[in-house]
């Protein structure tokens, strides 16, 4: 079985035994063929998220992906590559701070079962960076907050223990909810089956409740160019 690993600009092909997971294949290569191969892993149980890579153009967890002959492996996109398949996730994690994705003004109160269920799925995020890598917006806007920061923001916006949900909504207006293209790529690669797209749509609705609107609407001219400038239509 052959797999190709992109290391920098150079793809290298390795022959591996028939193994169950990509992580096992990477370990076999490191132990028997190239000790310099670098990759990340931790729990081996799809919990820590540290082994996320791209295989055949799609983000996966190496510990969960079943290797197939001809697989092409590369590091996550939109993050600095430290070496081979290892990326620096600090840039992505910093988006949580910019989005204020935590309980900022804690109000001590008991949660009902309904309250817990409202954001239970978002709580399953393992910060693997798959959605961050899959997002196409970063190619045109590096300052974009990104899917997992926004989905975590929604988690706390609807948490009744947060006394100031508006502060979080305020924080995601610039380079945030309105910059998302709603392409759904983030949802398709999430190993926890979270849908950042849906959470972003709900954040847009919540933003509207606080008086915000899509800034791109203000520049929409209906296809008539600048013919509205004098209050009349010109054809």
PyMOL commands that set and color helices and strands:
alter all, ss='L'
color gray80, all
select helices_A, chain A and resi 22-32+90-98+113-118+122-124+130-134+136-139+147-157+165-171+185-189+196-209+215-219
alter helices_A, ss='H'
color red, helices_A
select strands_A, chain A and resi 2-7+10-15+52-55+58-61+72-74+81-83+86-87
alter strands_A, ss='S'
color yellow, strands_A
deselect
rebuild
show_as cartoon
